[in-house]
């Protein structure tokens, strides 16, 4: 499967890190990946620094859709906490891992993700944490993993 046939979901909630979302979206789309911003709601969402984004889909619209090849949990501790409190988001993660696809947490989302007990041992091989790497350098690594 070529990169243009692969899909990436970036779920966002209020308080998302705009820099992470924009950097990831731009770099992934530049190589031909289909990137969808997925909101907890269909409404416009305001980020950490007050920038608002309209999502391509809401989580409700993706319930019966095949999981993506990659889910990126963006930075912003509040955003990650809101996502992790939503059962639809957990369903998306479970479906993604069940199909052998990847999930990543960007740096400021890593702590809430770890507190939520994700990923468990069985899922750990398909989970990539950003660590302290800059987002602009981390995204090309994700792209290489998807090739």
C-alpha positions as CSV (number, residue, x, y, z in Angstrom):
1,X,0.0,0.0,0.0
2,X,1.5,3.4,-1.0
3,X,1.4,6.4,1.3
4,X,-1.4,8.0,-0.7
5,X,-3.7,5.1,0.2
6,X,-3.0,5.4,3.9
7,X,-5.0,7.5,6.3
8,X,-4.1,9.4,9.4
9,X,-6.6,10.7,12.1
10,X,-5.6,13.5,14.4
11,X,-8.3,13.6,17.1
12,X,-8.6,17.0,18.8
13,X,-10.4,18.5,21.7
14,X,-10.4,21.9,23.3
15,X,-6.9,22.9,24.4
16,X,-5.0,21.1,21.6
17,X,-1.5,22.3,20.8
18,X,-2.0,24.2,17.5
19,X,1.7,23.9,16.6
20,X,1.6,20.1,16.9
21,X,-1.6,19.8,14.9
22,X,-0.5,22.1,12.1
23,X,3.1,20.8,11.8
24,X,1.8,17.2,11.7
25,X,-0.9,17.9,9.2
26,X,1.3,19.9,6.9
27,X,4.2,17.4,6.8
28,X,2.0,14.4,6.4
29,X,-0.1,15.9,3.6
30,X,3.1,17.0,1.8
31,X,4.0,13.4,1.3
32,X,0.5,12.5,0.1
33,X,-1.0,11.0,3.2
34,X,-4.7,11.6,3.8
35,X,-4.9,13.4,7.1
36,X,-8.3,14.0,8.9
37,X,-8.7,16.3,11.9
38,X,-11.3,14.6,14.1
39,X,-13.1,16.5,16.8
40,X,-14.9,15.3,19.8
41,X,-17.8,17.4,18.4
42,X,-18.7,18.8,15.0
43,X,-18.1,22.3,16.4
44,X,-15.1,24.5,15.9
45,X,-12.5,23.8,18.6
46,X,-10.2,26.3,20.3
47,X,-6.6,25.4,20.9
48,X,-4.2,26.1,23.7
49,X,-3.3,29.6,22.3
50,X,-6.8,30.6,21.2
51,X,-6.6,29.5,17.6
52,X,-9.8,27.7,16.4
53,X,-9.9,24.9,13.9
54,X,-12.9,23.3,12.1
55,X,-12.5,19.5,12.0
56,X,-13.0,17.4,9.0
57,X,-15.1,14.9,11.0
58,X,-16.5,14.4,14.5
59,X,-15.9,11.1,16.3
60,X,-19.6,10.3,15.9
61,X,-19.2,10.4,12.1
62,X,-16.4,7.8,12.2
63,X,-18.1,5.1,14.3
64,X,-18.7,2.7,11.4
65,X,-15.6,3.6,9.4
66,X,-12.5,1.5,9.1
67,X,-9.8,2.6,11.5
68,X,-6.9,4.7,10.1
69,X,-3.3,3.5,9.6
70,X,-2.1,6.0,12.2
71,X,-3.8,7.9,15.1
72,X,-1.8,10.9,16.4
73,X,-2.8,12.1,19.9
74,X,-1.7,15.8,19.8
75,X,-0.1,17.8,22.5
76,X,-2.0,19.7,25.0
77,X,-2.6,18.0,28.3
78,X,-6.2,19.3,28.4
79,X,-6.9,18.0,24.9
80,X,-5.4,14.6,25.7
81,X,-7.4,14.4,29.0
82,X,-10.7,15.2,27.2
83,X,-10.0,12.6,24.5
84,X,-9.1,10.0,27.0
85,X,-12.3,10.6,28.9
86,X,-14.4,9.8,25.8
87,X,-15.4,6.1,25.2
88,X,-15.6,6.8,21.4
89,X,-11.9,7.7,21.5
90,X,-11.0,4.5,23.3
91,X,-13.0,2.6,20.7
92,X,-11.0,4.3,17.9
93,X,-7.7,3.3,19.6
94,X,-8.9,-0.3,20.2
95,X,-10.0,-0.7,16.6
96,X,-6.7,0.8,15.3
97,X,-4.6,-1.5,17.4
98,X,-6.8,-4.5,16.6
99,X,-6.0,-4.0,12.9
100,X,-2.3,-3.8,13.6
101,X,-2.1,-0.1,12.9
102,X,-0.1,2.6,14.8
103,X,-0.9,5.1,17.5
104,X,1.4,7.9,18.7
105,X,1.2,10.4,21.5
106,X,3.0,13.7,21.0
107,X,5.1,15.0,23.9
108,X,2.6,16.9,26.1
109,X,0.0,14.1,25.6
110,X,2.3,11.4,26.8
111,X,1.7,11.9,30.6
112,X,-2.1,11.8,30.4
113,X,-1.9,8.8,28.1
114,X,0.4,7.0,30.5
115,X,-1.9,7.9,33.4
116,X,-4.8,6.3,31.5
117,X,-2.8,3.1,31.3
118,X,-2.3,3.2,27.6
119,X,-1.0,1.4,25.8
120,X,-1.1,-1.9,27.6
121,X,1.5,-4.6,27.0
122,X,-0.2,-6.1,24.0
123,X,-0.5,-2.8,22.3
124,X,2.9,-1.4,23.1
125,X,4.6,-2.6,19.9
126,X,2.2,-0.5,17.9
127,X,2.5,2.6,20.1
128,X,5.2,5.3,19.3
129,X,5.9,8.0,21.8
130,X,7.5,11.3,20.7
131,X,9.6,11.6,23.8
132,X,11.7,14.8,23.7
133,X,12.1,14.9,20.0
134,X,11.0,18.1,18.2
135,X,7.7,17.5,16.3
136,X,9.2,18.7,13.0
137,X,11.8,15.9,13.3
138,X,9.4,13.3,14.8
139,X,6.9,13.4,11.9
140,X,9.4,12.2,9.3
141,X,10.1,9.2,11.5
142,X,6.4,8.4,11.5
143,X,6.3,8.7,7.8
144,X,9.1,6.2,7.5
145,X,7.3,3.8,9.7
146,X,4.3,4.0,7.4
147,X,6.2,3.2,4.2
